[in-house]
């Protein structure tokens, strides 16, 4: 499932650690697997953002489940659109 990555979206890690990130840079407006990046920041429990960095857009997923319905173990799943 392809989804549009936009600033302000919050993602939660799929590994169960509870880490949350927020997109602060523009993502691509087209599927660009494997070579596009976007800027994200770590979100603290009080909502503040710290540690901006670029990550591959292929790590940002619309759902915490794979196409087969299995839970994802890597990457980040969309929490708030």
C-alpha positions in Angstrom: 0.0 0.0 0.0 1.5 3.3 -1.1 0.8 6.3 1.1 1.7 10.0 0.9 4.4 11.1 3.4 3.7 14.6 4.7 5.1 16.9 7.4 3.3 16.5 10.7 2.6 12.7 10.4 3.6 10.7 13.4 4.9 7.1 13.2 5.6 4.5 15.9 8.3 1.9 15.6 7.3 -1.6 14.7 9.8 -3.3 16.9 7.7 -2.7 20.1 10.1 -0.2 21.8 7.5 2.6 21.7 9.7 5.1 19.9 7.8 7.7 18.0 9.0 9.9 15.1 7.4 12.9 13.3 8.0 13.8 9.7 9.4 17.4 9.5 10.5 17.4 5.9 8.6 16.9 2.7 8.4 13.4 1.4 8.2 12.5 -2.3 4.9 12.9 -4.0 5.3 9.7 -6.0 6.5 6.2 -5.1 10.3 6.4 -5.1 11.3 3.2 -3.3 15.0 2.6 -2.5 16.5 6.1 -3.0 14.4 8.8 -1.5 14.7 10.2 2.0 12.7 12.5 4.3 13.6 14.4 7.5 12.2 13.1 10.8 12.6 13.9 14.5 12.2 11.8 17.6 9.1 12.7 19.6 9.4 12.7 23.3 6.5 11.7 25.7 5.6 15.4 26.2 5.3 16.0 22.4 8.6 17.8 21.9 10.7 16.9 18.9 14.5 16.3 19.2 17.3 14.8 17.0 16.4 15.6 13.4 17.8 13.2 10.8 17.1 11.8 7.4 15.7 8.3 6.9 14.8 6.2 3.9 11.1 6.6 3.0 10.9 2.8 2.5 11.0 2.5 6.3 7.7 4.5 6.7 4.6 2.2 6.4 0.9 3.0 6.3 0.0 0.0 8.4 1.7 -2.0 11.2 0.8 -5.2 9.2 2.4 -6.7 6.1 0.4 -7.6 3.0 0.1 -11.1 4.4 -1.4 -9.7 7.7 1.6 -10.4 9.8 2.9 -7.8 12.2 5.9 -5.8 10.9 9.1 -6.2 12.8 11.1 -3.3 11.3 10.4 0.2 10.2 7.7 2.7 11.4 3.9 2.4 11.1 1.7 5.5 10.6 0.1 6.5 13.9 -1.5 9.9 13.0 -2.2 10.9 9.4 
